[in-house]
Amino acid sequence: MGRLKVTQRKSTIGGTSNQRNSIRSLGLKRIGDVVVKEDRPEIRGMVSTVSHLVTVEEVD
């Protein structure tokens, strides 16, 4: 499987607790943070929950 590079672009202020928990579970703490995660259904679900706060790129 591939990998996903997830970058936080916006703040979680004003977001729901589910969105804040998803950002934290992805390992993101502040705007500009970048993490590389395995492309799994669990990660895709968290990314789709906060798709308006992050950018996602596929990495080989």
Distance bins in CASP14 RR format, pairs under 12 A and 6 or more apart:
PFRMAT RR
TARGET T0000
AUTHOR 0000-0000-0000
RMODE 2
METHOD distances of the structure
MODEL  1
1 37 0 0 0 0 0 1 0 0 0 0 0
1 38 1 0 0 1 0 0 0 0 0 0 0
1 39 1 0 1 0 0 0 0 0 0 0 0
1 40 1 0 0 1 0 0 0 0 0 0 0
1 41 0 0 0 0 0 1 0 0 0 0 0
1 43 0 0 0 0 0 1 0 0 0 0 0
1 44 0 0 0 0 0 1 0 0 0 0 0
1 58 0 0 0 0 0 1 0 0 0 0 0
1 59 0 0 0 0 0 1 0 0 0 0 0
1 60 0 0 0 0 0 1 0 0 0 0 0
2 36 0 0 0 0 1 0 0 0 0 0 0
2 37 0 0 0 0 1 0 0 0 0 0 0
2 38 1 0 0 1 0 0 0 0 0 0 0
2 39 1 0 1 0 0 0 0 0 0 0 0
2 40 0 0 0 0 1 0 0 0 0 0 0
2 43 0 0 0 0 0 1 0 0 0 0 0
2 44 0 0 0 0 0 1 0 0 0 0 0
2 57 0 0 0 0 0 1 0 0 0 0 0
2 58 1 0 0 1 0 0 0 0 0 0 0
2 59 1 0 0 1 0 0 0 0 0 0 0
2 60 1 0 0 1 0 0 0 0 0 0 0
3 35 0 0 0 0 0 1 0 0 0 0 0
3 36 1 0 1 0 0 0 0 0 0 0 0
3 37 1 0 0 1 0 0 0 0 0 0 0
3 38 1 0 1 0 0 0 0 0 0 0 0
3 39 1 0 0 1 0 0 0 0 0 0 0
3 40 0 0 0 0 0 1 0 0 0 0 0
3 43 0 0 0 0 1 0 0 0 0 0 0
3 56 0 0 0 0 0 1 0 0 0 0 0
3 57 0 0 0 0 1 0 0 0 0 0 0
3 58 1 0 0 1 0 0 0 0 0 0 0
3 59 1 0 1 0 0 0 0 0 0 0 0
3 60 1 0 0 1 0 0 0 0 0 0 0
4 26 0 0 0 0 1 0 0 0 0 0 0
4 34 0 0 0 0 0 1 0 0 0 0 0
4 35 0 0 0 0 1 0 0 0 0 0 0
4 36 1 0 0 1 0 0 0 0 0 0 0
4 37 1 0 1 0 0 0 0 0 0 0 0
4 38 1 0 0 1 0 0 0 0 0 0 0
4 39 1 0 1 0 0 0 0 0 0 0 0
4 40 0 0 0 0 1 0 0 0 0 0 0
4 41 0 0 0 0 0 1 0 0 0 0 0
4 42 0 0 0 0 0 1 0 0 0 0 0
4 43 1 0 0 1 0 0 0 0 0 0 0
4 44 1 0 0 1 0 0 0 0 0 0 0
4 45 0 0 0 0 0 1 0 0 0 0 0
4 46 0 0 0 0 0 1 0 0 0 0 0
4 47 1 0 0 1 0 0 0 0 0 0 0
4 48 0 0 0 0 0 1 0 0 0 0 0
4 54 0 0 0 0 1 0 0 0 0 0 0
4 55 0 0 0 0 0 1 0 0 0 0 0
4 56 1 0 1 0 0 0 0 0 0 0 0
4 57 1 0 0 1 0 0 0 0 0 0 0
4 58 1 0 0 1 0 0 0 0 0 0 0
4 59 1 0 0 1 0 0 0 0 0 0 0
4 60 0 0 0 0 0 1 0 0 0 0 0
5 26 0 0 0 0 0 1 0 0 0 0 0
5 28 0 0 0 0 0 1 0 0 0 0 0
5 32 0 0 0 0 0 1 0 0 0 0 0
5 33 0 0 0 0 0 1 0 0 0 0 0
5 34 1 0 0 1 0 0 0 0 0 0 0
5 35 1 0 0 1 0 0 0 0 0 0 0
5 36 1 0 1 0 0 0 0 0 0 0 0
5 37 0 0 0 0 1 0 0 0 0 0 0
5 38 0 0 0 0 0 1 0 0 0 0 0
5 39 0 0 0 0 0 1 0 0 0 0 0
5 43 0 0 0 0 0 1 0 0 0 0 0
5 47 0 0 0 0 0 1 0 0 0 0 0
5 54 0 0 0 0 0 1 0 0 0 0 0
5 55 0 0 0 0 1 0 0 0 0 0 0
5 56 1 0 0 1 0 0 0 0 0 0 0
5 57 1 0 1 0 0 0 0 0 0 0 0
5 58 1 0 0 1 0 0 0 0 0 0 0
5 59 1 0 1 0 0 0 0 0 0 0 0
5 60 0 0 0 0 0 1 0 0 0 0 0
6 22 0 0 0 0 0 1 0 0 0 0 0
6 23 0 0 0 0 1 0 0 0 0 0 0
6 25 0 0 0 0 0 1 0 0 0 0 0
6 26 1 0 1 0 0 0 0 0 0 0 0
6 27 0 0 0 0 1 0 0 0 0 0 0
6 28 1 0 0 1 0 0 0 0 0 0 0
6 32 0 0 0 0 0 1 0 0 0 0 0
6 33 0 0 0 0 1 0 0 0 0 0 0
6 34 1 0 0 1 0 0 0 0 0 0 0
6 35 1 0 1 0 0 0 0 0 0 0 0
6 36 1 0 0 1 0 0 0 0 0 0 0
6 37 1 0 0 1 0 0 0 0 0 0 0
6 38 0 0 0 0 0 1 0 0 0 0 0
6 39 0 0 0 0 0 1 0 0 0 0 0
6 43 0 0 0 0 1 0 0 0 0 0 0
6 44 0 0 0 0 0 1 0 0 0 0 0
6 45 0 0 0 0 0 1 0 0 0 0 0
6 46 0 0 0 0 1 0 0 0 0 0 0
6 47 1 0 0 1 0 0 0 0 0 0 0
6 48 0 0 0 0 0 1 0 0 0 0 0
6 49 0 0 0 0 0 1 0 0 0 0 0
6 50 0 0 0 0 1 0 0 0 0 0 0
6 51 0 0 0 0 0 1 0 0 0 0 0
6 53 0 0 0 0 1 0 0 0 0 0 0
6 54 1 0 1 0 0 0 0 0 0 0 0
6 55 1 0 0 1 0 0 0 0 0 0 0
6 56 1 0 1 0 0 0 0 0 0 0 0
6 57 0 0 0 0 1 0 0 0 0 0 0
6 58 0 0 0 0 0 1 0 0 0 0 0
6 59 0 0 0 0 0 1 0 0 0 0 0
7 23 0 0 0 0 0 1 0 0 0 0 0
7 26 0 0 0 0 0 1 0 0 0 0 0
7 27 0 0 0 0 0 1 0 0 0 0 0
7 28 0 0 0 0 1 0 0 0 0 0 0
7 30 0 0 0 0 0 1 0 0 0 0 0
7 31 0 0 0 0 1 0 0 0 0 0 0
7 32 1 0 0 1 0 0 0 0 0 0 0
7 33 1 0 0 1 0 0 0 0 0 0 0
7 34 1 0 1 0 0 0 0 0 0 0 0
7 35 0 0 0 0 1 0 0 0 0 0 0
7 36 0 0 0 0 0 1 0 0 0 0 0
7 37 0 0 0 0 0 1 0 0 0 0 0
7 47 0 0 0 0 0 1 0 0 0 0 0
7 50 0 0 0 0 0 1 0 0 0 0 0
7 53 0 0 0 0 1 0 0 0 0 0 0
7 54 1 0 0 1 0 0 0 0 0 0 0
7 55 1 0 1 0 0 0 0 0 0 0 0
7 56 1 0 0 1 0 0 0 0 0 0 0
7 57 1 0 0 1 0 0 0 0 0 0 0
7 59 0 0 0 0 0 1 0 0 0 0 0
8 19 0 0 0 0 0 1 0 0 0 0 0
8 20 0 0 0 0 0 1 0 0 0 0 0
8 22 0 0 0 0 0 1 0 0 0 0 0
8 23 1 0 0 1 0 0 0 0 0 0 0
8 24 0 0 0 0 0 1 0 0 0 0 0
8 26 0 0 0 0 1 0 0 0 0 0 0
8 27 0 0 0 0 1 0 0 0 0 0 0
8 28 1 0 1 0 0 0 0 0 0 0 0
8 29 0 0 0 0 1 0 0 0 0 0 0
8 30 1 0 0 1 0 0 0 0 0 0 0
8 31 1 0 1 0 0 0 0 0 0 0 0
8 32 1 0 1 0 0 0 0 0 0 0 0
8 33 1 0 1 0 0 0 0 0 0 0 0
8 34 1 0 0 1 0 0 0 0 0 0 0
8 35 0 0 0 0 1 0 0 0 0 0 0
8 47 0 0 0 0 0 1 0 0 0 0 0
8 50 0 0 0 0 1 0 0 0 0 0 0
8 51 0 0 0 0 0 1 0 0 0 0 0
8 52 0 0 0 0 0 1 0 0 0 0 0
8 53 1 0 0 1 0 0 0 0 0 0 0
8 54 1 0 1 0 0 0 0 0 0 0 0
8 55 0 0 0 0 1 0 0 0 0 0 0
8 56 0 0 0 0 0 1 0 0 0 0 0
9 23 0 0 0 0 0 1 0 0 0 0 0
9 28 0 0 0 0 0 1 0 0 0 0 0
9 30 0 0 0 0 0 1 0 0 0 0 0
9 31 1 0 0 1 0 0 0 0 0 0 0
9 32 1 0 0 1 0 0 0 0 0 0 0
9 33 0 0 0 0 1 0 0 0 0 0 0
9 34 0 0 0 0 0 1 0 0 0 0 0
9 50 0 0 0 0 0 1 0 0 0 0 0
9 51 0 0 0 0 0 1 0 0 0 0 0
9 52 0 0 0 0 1 0 0 0 0 0 0
9 53 1 0 0 1 0 0 0 0 0 0 0
9 54 1 0 0 1 0 0 0 0 0 0 0
9 55 1 0 1 0 0 0 0 0 0 0 0
9 56 0 0 0 0 0 1 0 0 0 0 0
10 19 0 0 0 0 0 1 0 0 0 0 0
10 23 0 0 0 0 1 0 0 0 0 0 0
10 28 0 0 0 0 0 1 0 0 0 0 0
10 30 0 0 0 0 0 1 0 0 0 0 0
10 31 1 0 0 1 0 0 0 0 0 0 0
10 32 0 0 0 0 1 0 0 0 0 0 0
10 33 0 0 0 0 0 1 0 0 0 0 0
10 50 0 0 0 0 1 0 0 0 0 0 0
10 51 0 0 0 0 0 1 0 0 0 0 0
10 52 1 0 0 1 0 0 0 0 0 0 0
10 53 1 0 1 0 0 0 0 0 0 0 0
10 54 1 0 0 1 0 0 0 0 0 0 0
10 55 0 0 0 0 1 0 0 0 0 0 0
11 19 0 0 0 0 0 1 0 0 0 0 0
11 20 0 0 0 0 0 1 0 0 0 0 0
11 23 0 0 0 0 1 0 0 0 0 0 0
11 28 0 0 0 0 0 1 0 0 0 0 0
11 29 0 0 0 0 0 1 0 0 0 0 0
11 30 0 0 0 0 1 0 0 0 0 0 0
11 31 1 0 0 1 0 0 0 0 0 0 0
11 32 0 0 0 0 0 1 0 0 0 0 0
11 33 0 0 0 0 0 1 0 0 0 0 0
11 50 0 0 0 0 0 1 0 0 0 0 0
11 52 0 0 0 0 0 1 0 0 0 0 0
11 53 1 0 0 1 0 0 0 0 0 0 0
11 54 0 0 0 0 0 1 0 0 0 0 0
12 18 0 0 0 0 0 1 0 0 0 0 0
12 19 1 0 0 1 0 0 0 0 0 0 0
12 20 1 0 1 0 0 0 0 0 0 0 0
12 21 0 0 0 0 1 0 0 0 0 0 0
12 22 0 0 0 0 1 0 0 0 0 0 0
12 23 1 0 1 0 0 0 0 0 0 0 0
12 24 0 0 0 0 1 0 0 0 0 0 0
12 26 0 0 0 0 0 1 0 0 0 0 0
12 28 0 0 0 0 1 0 0 0 0 0 0
12 29 0 0 0 0 1 0 0 0 0 0 0
12 30 0 0 0 0 1 0 0 0 0 0 0
12 31 0 0 0 0 1 0 0 0 0 0 0
12 33 0 0 0 0 0 1 0 0 0 0 0
12 49 0 0 0 0 0 1 0 0 0 0 0
12 50 1 0 0 1 0 0 0 0 0 0 0
12 52 0 0 0 0 0 1 0 0 0 0 0
12 53 1 0 0 1 0 0 0 0 0 0 0
12 54 0 0 0 0 0 1 0 0 0 0 0
13 19 0 0 0 0 0 1 0 0 0 0 0
13 20 0 0 0 0 1 0 0 0 0 0 0
13 23 0 0 0 0 0 1 0 0 0 0 0
13 30 0 0 0 0 0 1 0 0 0 0 0
13 31 0 0 0 0 0 1 0 0 0 0 0
13 53 0 0 0 0 0 1 0 0 0 0 0
14 20 0 0 0 0 1 0 0 0 0 0 0
14 52 0 0 0 0 0 1 0 0 0 0 0
14 53 0 0 0 0 0 1 0 0 0 0 0
15 21 0 0 0 0 0 1 0 0 0 0 0
15 22 0 0 0 0 0 1 0 0 0 0 0
15 23 0 0 0 0 1 0 0 0 0 0 0
15 49 0 0 0 0 0 1 0 0 0 0 0
15 50 0 0 0 0 1 0 0 0 0 0 0
15 52 0 0 0 0 1 0 0 0 0 0 0
15 53 0 0 0 0 1 0 0 0 0 0 0
16 22 0 0 0 0 1 0 0 0 0 0 0
16 23 0 0 0 0 0 1 0 0 0 0 0
16 49 0 0 0 0 1 0 0 0 0 0 0
16 50 0 0 0 0 1 0 0 0 0 0 0
16 52 0 0 0 0 0 1 0 0 0 0 0
16 53 0 0 0 0 0 1 0 0 0 0 0
17 23 0 0 0 0 0 1 0 0 0 0 0
17 24 0 0 0 0 0 1 0 0 0 0 0
17 49 0 0 0 0 0 1 0 0 0 0 0
18 24 0 0 0 0 0 1 0 0 0 0 0
18 25 0 0 0 0 0 1 0 0 0 0 0
18 45 0 0 0 0 0 1 0 0 0 0 0
18 46 0 0 0 0 1 0 0 0 0 0 0
18 48 0 0 0 0 0 1 0 0 0 0 0
18 49 1 0 0 1 0 0 0 0 0 0 0
18 50 0 0 0 0 1 0 0 0 0 0 0
19 25 0 0 0 0 0 1 0 0 0 0 0
19 26 0 0 0 0 0 1 0 0 0 0 0
19 28 0 0 0 0 0 1 0 0 0 0 0
19 45 0 0 0 0 0 1 0 0 0 0 0
19 46 0 0 0 0 1 0 0 0 0 0 0
19 47 0 0 0 0 0 1 0 0 0 0 0
19 48 0 0 0 0 0 1 0 0 0 0 0
19 49 1 0 0 1 0 0 0 0 0 0 0
19 50 1 0 1 0 0 0 0 0 0 0 0
19 51 0 0 0 0 0 1 0 0 0 0 0
19 52 0 0 0 0 1 0 0 0 0 0 0
19 53 1 0 0 1 0 0 0 0 0 0 0
19 54 0 0 0 0 0 1 0 0 0 0 0
20 26 0 0 0 0 0 1 0 0 0 0 0
20 27 0 0 0 0 0 1 0 0 0 0 0
20 28 0 0 0 0 0 1 0 0 0 0 0
20 29 0 0 0 0 0 1 0 0 0 0 0
20 46 0 0 0 0 0 1 0 0 0 0 0
20 49 0 0 0 0 0 1 0 0 0 0 0
20 50 0 0 0 0 1 0 0 0 0 0 0
20 53 0 0 0 0 1 0 0 0 0 0 0
21 27 0 0 0 0 0 1 0 0 0 0 0
21 28 0 0 0 0 0 1 0 0 0 0 0
21 46 0 0 0 0 1 0 0 0 0 0 0
21 49 0 0 0 0 1 0 0 0 0 0 0
21 50 0 0 0 0 1 0 0 0 0 0 0
22 28 0 0 0 0 1 0 0 0 0 0 0
22 42 0 0 0 0 0 1 0 0 0 0 0
22 43 0 0 0 0 0 1 0 0 0 0 0
22 44 0 0 0 0 0 1 0 0 0 0 0
22 45 0 0 0 0 1 0 0 0 0 0 0
22 46 1 0 1 0 0 0 0 0 0 0 0
22 47 0 0 0 0 1 0 0 0 0 0 0
22 48 0 0 0 0 1 0 0 0 0 0 0
22 49 1 0 1 0 0 0 0 0 0 0 0
22 50 1 0 1 0 0 0 0 0 0 0 0
22 51 0 0 0 0 0 1 0 0 0 0 0
22 52 0 0 0 0 0 1 0 0 0 0 0
22 53 0 0 0 0 1 0 0 0 0 0 0
22 54 0 0 0 0 1 0 0 0 0 0 0
23 29 0 0 0 0 1 0 0 0 0 0 0
23 30 0 0 0 0 1 0 0 0 0 0 0
23 31 0 0 0 0 0 1 0 0 0 0 0
23 32 0 0 0 0 0 1 0 0 0 0 0
23 33 0 0 0 0 1 0 0 0 0 0 0
23 35 0 0 0 0 0 1 0 0 0 0 0
23 46 0 0 0 0 1 0 0 0 0 0 0
23 47 0 0 0 0 0 1 0 0 0 0 0
23 49 0 0 0 0 1 0 0 0 0 0 0
23 50 1 0 1 0 0 0 0 0 0 0 0
23 51 0 0 0 0 0 1 0 0 0 0 0
23 52 0 0 0 0 0 1 0 0 0 0 0
23 53 1 0 0 1 0 0 0 0 0 0 0
23 54 1 0 0 1 0 0 0 0 0 0 0
24 30 0 0 0 0 0 1 0 0 0 0 0
24 33 0 0 0 0 0 1 0 0 0 0 0
24 35 0 0 0 0 0 1 0 0 0 0 0
24 46 0 0 0 0 1 0 0 0 0 0 0
24 49 0 0 0 0 0 1 0 0 0 0 0
24 50 0 0 0 0 0 1 0 0 0 0 0
24 53 0 0 0 0 0 1 0 0 0 0 0
25 35 0 0 0 0 0 1 0 0 0 0 0
25 37 0 0 0 0 0 1 0 0 0 0 0
25 42 0 0 0 0 1 0 0 0 0 0 0
25 43 0 0 0 0 1 0 0 0 0 0 0
25 45 0 0 0 0 0 1 0 0 0 0 0
25 46 1 0 1 0 0 0 0 0 0 0 0
25 47 0 0 0 0 0 1 0 0 0 0 0
25 49 0 0 0 0 1 0 0 0 0 0 0
25 50 0 0 0 0 1 0 0 0 0 0 0
26 33 0 0 0 0 1 0 0 0 0 0 0
26 34 0 0 0 0 0 1 0 0 0 0 0
26 35 1 0 0 1 0 0 0 0 0 0 0
26 36 0 0 0 0 0 1 0 0 0 0 0
26 37 1 0 0 1 0 0 0 0 0 0 0
26 38 0 0 0 0 0 1 0 0 0 0 0
26 40 0 0 0 0 0 1 0 0 0 0 0
26 42 0 0 0 0 0 1 0 0 0 0 0
26 43 1 0 0 1 0 0 0 0 0 0 0
26 44 0 0 0 0 0 1 0 0 0 0 0
26 45 0 0 0 0 0 1 0 0 0 0 0
26 46 1 0 1 0 0 0 0 0 0 0 0
26 47 1 0 0 1 0 0 0 0 0 0 0
26 48 0 0 0 0 0 1 0 0 0 0 0
26 49 0 0 0 0 1 0 0 0 0 0 0
26 50 1 0 0 1 0 0 0 0 0 0 0
26 51 0 0 0 0 0 1 0 0 0 0 0
26 53 0 0 0 0 0 1 0 0 0 0 0
26 54 1 0 0 1 0 0 0 0 0 0 0
26 56 0 0 0 0 0 1 0 0 0 0 0
27 33 1 0 0 1 0 0 0 0 0 0 0
27 34 0 0 0 0 0 1 0 0 0 0 0
27 35 1 0 1 0 0 0 0 0 0 0 0
27 36 0 0 0 0 0 1 0 0 0 0 0
27 37 0 0 0 0 1 0 0 0 0 0 0
27 43 0 0 0 0 0 1 0 0 0 0 0
27 46 0 0 0 0 1 0 0 0 0 0 0
27 47 0 0 0 0 0 1 0 0 0 0 0
27 50 0 0 0 0 0 1 0 0 0 0 0
27 54 0 0 0 0 0 1 0 0 0 0 0
28 34 0 0 0 0 1 0 0 0 0 0 0
28 35 1 0 0 1 0 0 0 0 0 0 0
28 36 0 0 0 0 0 1 0 0 0 0 0
28 37 0 0 0 0 0 1 0 0 0 0 0
28 46 0 0 0 0 0 1 0 0 0 0 0
28 47 0 0 0 0 0 1 0 0 0 0 0
28 50 0 0 0 0 1 0 0 0 0 0 0
28 53 0 0 0 0 1 0 0 0 0 0 0
28 54 1 0 0 1 0 0 0 0 0 0 0
28 55 0 0 0 0 0 1 0 0 0 0 0
28 56 0 0 0 0 0 1 0 0 0 0 0
29 35 0 0 0 0 1 0 0 0 0 0 0
30 53 0 0 0 0 0 1 0 0 0 0 0
31 53 0 0 0 0 1 0 0 0 0 0 0
31 54 0 0 0 0 0 1 0 0 0 0 0
31 55 0 0 0 0 0 1 0 0 0 0 0
32 53 0 0 0 0 0 1 0 0 0 0 0
32 54 0 0 0 0 1 0 0 0 0 0 0
32 55 0 0 0 0 1 0 0 0 0 0 0
33 53 0 0 0 0 0 1 0 0 0 0 0
33 54 0 0 0 0 1 0 0 0 0 0 0
33 55 0 0 0 0 0 1 0 0 0 0 0
34 54 0 0 0 0 1 0 0 0 0 0 0
34 55 0 0 0 0 1 0 0 0 0 0 0
34 56 0 0 0 0 0 1 0 0 0 0 0
34 57 0 0 0 0 1 0 0 0 0 0 0
34 59 0 0 0 0 0 1 0 0 0 0 0
35 43 0 0 0 0 1 0 0 0 0 0 0
35 46 0 0 0 0 0 1 0 0 0 0 0
35 47 0 0 0 0 0 1 0 0 0 0 0
35 54 0 0 0 0 1 0 0 0 0 0 0
35 55 0 0 0 0 0 1 0 0 0 0 0
35 56 0 0 0 0 0 1 0 0 0 0 0
35 57 0 0 0 0 0 1 0 0 0 0 0
35 59 0 0 0 0 0 1 0 0 0 0 0
36 43 0 0 0 0 0 1 0 0 0 0 0
36 56 0 0 0 0 0 1 0 0 0 0 0
36 57 0 0 0 0 1 0 0 0 0 0 0
36 58 0 0 0 0 0 1 0 0 0 0 0
36 59 1 0 0 1 0 0 0 0 0 0 0
36 60 0 0 0 0 0 1 0 0 0 0 0
37 43 1 0 1 0 0 0 0 0 0 0 0
37 44 0 0 0 0 1 0 0 0 0 0 0
37 45 0 0 0 0 0 1 0 0 0 0 0
37 46 0 0 0 0 1 0 0 0 0 0 0
37 47 0 0 0 0 1 0 0 0 0 0 0
37 54 0 0 0 0 0 1 0 0 0 0 0
37 56 0 0 0 0 1 0 0 0 0 0 0
37 57 0 0 0 0 0 1 0 0 0 0 0
37 58 0 0 0 0 0 1 0 0 0 0 0
37 59 0 0 0 0 1 0 0 0 0 0 0
38 44 0 0 0 0 0 1 0 0 0 0 0
38 58 0 0 0 0 0 1 0 0 0 0 0
38 59 0 0 0 0 0 1 0 0 0 0 0
39 45 0 0 0 0 0 1 0 0 0 0 0
39 47 0 0 0 0 1 0 0 0 0 0 0
39 56 0 0 0 0 1 0 0 0 0 0 0
39 57 0 0 0 0 0 1 0 0 0 0 0
39 58 1 0 0 1 0 0 0 0 0 0 0
39 59 0 0 0 0 1 0 0 0 0 0 0
39 60 0 0 0 0 0 1 0 0 0 0 0
40 46 0 0 0 0 1 0 0 0 0 0 0
40 47 0 0 0 0 0 1 0 0 0 0 0
41 47 0 0 0 0 0 1 0 0 0 0 0
41 48 0 0 0 0 0 1 0 0 0 0 0
42 48 0 0 0 0 0 1 0 0 0 0 0
42 49 0 0 0 0 0 1 0 0 0 0 0
43 49 0 0 0 0 0 1 0 0 0 0 0
43 50 0 0 0 0 0 1 0 0 0 0 0
43 54 0 0 0 0 0 1 0 0 0 0 0
43 56 0 0 0 0 1 0 0 0 0 0 0
43 58 0 0 0 0 0 1 0 0 0 0 0
44 50 0 0 0 0 0 1 0 0 0 0 0
44 51 0 0 0 0 0 1 0 0 0 0 0
44 56 0 0 0 0 1 0 0 0 0 0 0
44 58 0 0 0 0 0 1 0 0 0 0 0
45 51 0 0 0 0 1 0 0 0 0 0 0
45 54 0 0 0 0 0 1 0 0 0 0 0
45 56 0 0 0 0 0 1 0 0 0 0 0
46 53 0 0 0 0 0 1 0 0 0 0 0
46 54 0 0 0 0 1 0 0 0 0 0 0
46 56 0 0 0 0 0 1 0 0 0 0 0
47 53 0 0 0 0 1 0 0 0 0 0 0
47 54 1 0 0 1 0 0 0 0 0 0 0
47 55 0 0 0 0 1 0 0 0 0 0 0
47 56 1 0 1 0 0 0 0 0 0 0 0
47 57 0 0 0 0 0 1 0 0 0 0 0
47 58 0 0 0 0 0 1 0 0 0 0 0
48 54 0 0 0 0 0 1 0 0 0 0 0
48 56 0 0 0 0 1 0 0 0 0 0 0
50 56 0 0 0 0 0 1 0 0 0 0 0
END
